Amino acid sequence: MQIRAEVSEAIERGAPVVALESTLISHGLPRPDNLSVARETERAVRAEGAVPATVGVVGGVAKVGLEAEDLELLATADNIPKLSARDLAVAAVKASHGATTVAATAHLAALAGIRLFATGGLGGVHRGARESWDVSADLAALASTPVAVVCSGVKSILDVPATLESLETLGVPVVGFRTCSFPGFYLTDSGSTLDWSVESEGEVARLIQALPDLGLGRSGLVVANPIPEEEQLDPDLHDRALRAGIVELERRGVRGKEVTPYLLDHLREETKGESLELNKKIIVRNASLAARVAVALAALGERS
């Protein structure tokens, strides 16, 4: 693993650092939006007073803090593999490039000593998982990785109640940021409620600090940050597009890793690009919130 000098120095000083994933660069957004959003996200973290550390694998080397040329490579090269935590060692041996998922990014961030991570949406339990057993490795990773993830819930194309049940079973705390409604990514409210909300960045920082103090330092934390209601996708349009997409993917026999990108592409087409623009906003907003939490956490460390 290689940690960029700026990131390493910030970690050593106890300065605020936010990890960012690279799957959204290589797989989550179309070109050229992917590269511009990756750069904008890093700028948003810096604007809040923290150091961005985008995580990815280049030539088999797991990098915490990609250089500008690394970002460009992952955004423009074809056939970049999507790497979960289980794939990191294989990619290293094969000297492969790779974009890191939530699970892989959280693992490498924790290994480097970073406690905050921002992404758009978590992976989760897929619809029909009783038959397919399609459950994202992100959930299991959070149960054993001491990183707080700021996200806008899980993609609404997933089974949201089952995902929350799975996180509860795994012992991963989930809190809403100024809400007790679990967000549905493009929607402010997924229809599932949460037991707890946090009202400020400082409260999130204290929560992160409390986990190891109570012997819960091996677990991650999910901070669910909803899109403002006035900015969400029209719920009726969202539901119609999603239902049509599910019918179509079943007709075409789309399975496994291809389900999520297929449905996201379908939503983008059905909403005439609205879902893509909202996705970009969500990513940047979550990075900004994570950076403010990182600043508050660093201030707690200084005081203690």
HUHUFEN-V393159 format. One record per backbone hydrogen bond with DSSP energy under -1.0 kcal/mol. NH is the residue of the N-H (numbers start at 1). CO is the residue of the C=O. E is the energy in kcal/mol with one decimal. If there is no record, write none. Layout:
nh={NH | NH}
co={CO | CO}
e={E | E}
This chain:
nh={2 | 4 | 8 | 9 | 10 | 11 | 12 | 13 | 15 | 18 | 19 | 20 | 22 | 23 | 26 | 27 | 28 | 29 | 34 | 36 | 37 | 38 | 39 | 40 | 41 | 42 | 43 | 44 | 45 | 46 | 47 | 49 | 50 | 51 | 53 | 55 | 56 | 57 | 58 | 60 | 61 | 63 | 64 | 65 | 66 | 71 | 72 | 73 | 74 | 75 | 76 | 77 | 83 | 87 | 88 | 91 | 92 | 93 | 94 | 96 | 98 | 99 | 101 | 105 | 106 | 107 | 108 | 109 | 110 | 111 | 112 | 114 | 117 | 118 | 119 | 122 | 126 | 129 | 131 | 132 | 133 | 135 | 136 | 139 | 141 | 142 | 144 | 147 | 148 | 149 | 150 | 151 | 152 | 158 | 159 | 160 | 163 | 164 | 165 | 166 | 167 | 168 | 169 | 170 | 171 | 172 | 175 | 176 | 177 | 178 | 178 | 182 | 184 | 185 | 186 | 190 | 194 | 198 | 204 | 205 | 206 | 207 | 208 | 209 | 210 | 211 | 213 | 214 | 215 | 216 | 219 | 220 | 221 | 222 | 223 | 224 | 225 | 231 | 233 | 238 | 239 | 240 | 241 | 242 | 243 | 244 | 245 | 246 | 247 | 248 | 249 | 250 | 251 | 252 | 254 | 258 | 259 | 262 | 263 | 264 | 265 | 266 | 267 | 268 | 269 | 270 | 271 | 272 | 273 | 274 | 277 | 278 | 279 | 280 | 281 | 282 | 283 | 284 | 285 | 286 | 287 | 288 | 289 | 290 | 291 | 292 | 293 | 294 | 295 | 296 | 297 | 298 | 299 | 300 | 301 | 302 | 303 | 304}
co={62 | 64 | 4 | 5 | 6 | 7 | 8 | 9 | 10 | 51 | 116 | 53 | 100 | 100 | 22 | 23 | 23 | 24 | 30 | 32 | 33 | 34 | 35 | 36 | 37 | 38 | 39 | 40 | 41 | 42 | 43 | 46 | 45 | 16 | 18 | 20 | 63 | 98 | 61 | 96 | 58 | 56 | 2 | 54 | 54 | 67 | 68 | 69 | 70 | 71 | 72 | 73 | 99 | 84 | 85 | 87 | 88 | 89 | 90 | 91 | 57 | 81 | 83 | 101 | 102 | 103 | 104 | 105 | 106 | 107 | 108 | 109 | 148 | 19 | 150 | 153 | 134 | 126 | 128 | 128 | 129 | 133 | 124 | 136 | 137 | 138 | 141 | 145 | 115 | 221 | 117 | 223 | 120 | 155 | 125 | 158 | 159 | 160 | 161 | 162 | 163 | 164 | 165 | 166 | 168 | 167 | 222 | 196 | 224 | 176 | 198 | 192 | 187 | 152 | 184 | 182 | 180 | 176 | 200 | 201 | 202 | 203 | 204 | 205 | 206 | 207 | 209 | 210 | 212 | 211 | 216 | 142 | 147 | 173 | 149 | 175 | 151 | 228 | 186 | 234 | 235 | 236 | 237 | 238 | 239 | 240 | 241 | 242 | 243 | 244 | 245 | 246 | 247 | 248 | 249 | 255 | 256 | 258 | 259 | 260 | 261 | 262 | 263 | 264 | 265 | 266 | 267 | 269 | 268 | 271 | 273 | 274 | 275 | 276 | 277 | 278 | 279 | 280 | 281 | 282 | 283 | 284 | 285 | 286 | 287 | 288 | 289 | 290 | 291 | 292 | 293 | 294 | 295 | 296 | 297 | 298 | 299 | 300}
e={-3.0 | -2.0 | -2.7 | -2.7 | -1.8 | -2.4 | -2.3 | -1.9 | -2.7 | -2.5 | -2.7 | -1.9 | -1.0 | -1.7 | -1.9 | -3.4 | -1.5 | -1.2 | -1.9 | -1.7 | -2.8 | -2.0 | -2.2 | -2.4 | -2.7 | -1.7 | -2.1 | -2.3 | -1.9 | -2.1 | -2.5 | -1.9 | -2.0 | -2.1 | -2.4 | -3.0 | -1.9 | -2.7 | -2.4 | -2.3 | -1.8 | -3.4 | -2.7 | -2.3 | -1.2 | -2.2 | -2.0 | -2.0 | -2.5 | -1.6 | -1.7 | -2.6 | -3.4 | -1.5 | -1.1 | -2.6 | -2.0 | -2.3 | -2.3 | -2.5 | -2.5 | -2.8 | -2.6 | -2.9 | -2.8 | -2.0 | -2.4 | -2.7 | -2.5 | -2.1 | -1.7 | -2.9 | -2.2 | -2.4 | -2.3 | -2.5 | -2.4 | -1.5 | -1.5 | -2.1 | -2.6 | -1.3 | -2.4 | -1.0 | -2.2 | -1.9 | -1.3 | -2.4 | -2.7 | -3.3 | -2.8 | -2.3 | -3.0 | -2.1 | -3.0 | -1.1 | -2.0 | -2.4 | -2.2 | -2.3 | -2.4 | -2.2 | -2.5 | -2.2 | -1.1 | -2.6 | -2.6 | -2.0 | -3.0 | -1.0 | -2.9 | -2.8 | -2.2 | -1.3 | -1.5 | -3.0 | -3.5 | -2.9 | -1.8 | -2.3 | -2.2 | -2.0 | -2.5 | -2.1 | -1.9 | -1.4 | -1.0 | -1.5 | -1.7 | -3.0 | -1.5 | -2.9 | -1.6 | -2.5 | -3.0 | -3.1 | -3.8 | -2.0 | -2.3 | -2.9 | -2.6 | -2.4 | -2.6 | -2.5 | -2.5 | -2.2 | -2.2 | -2.4 | -2.1 | -2.1 | -2.5 | -1.9 | -1.9 | -2.2 | -2.4 | -1.6 | -1.8 | -1.8 | -2.6 | -2.5 | -2.2 | -2.3 | -2.6 | -2.2 | -2.2 | -2.8 | -2.2 | -1.2 | -2.8 | -1.5 | -2.0 | -2.3 | -2.3 | -2.1 | -1.8 | -2.6 | -2.1 | -1.7 | -2.8 | -2.4 | -1.7 | -2.2 | -2.2 | -2.6 | -2.1 | -2.0 | -2.4 | -2.5 | -2.1 | -2.1 | -2.7 | -2.3 | -2.0 | -1.9 | -2.0 | -2.0 | -2.1 | -2.3}
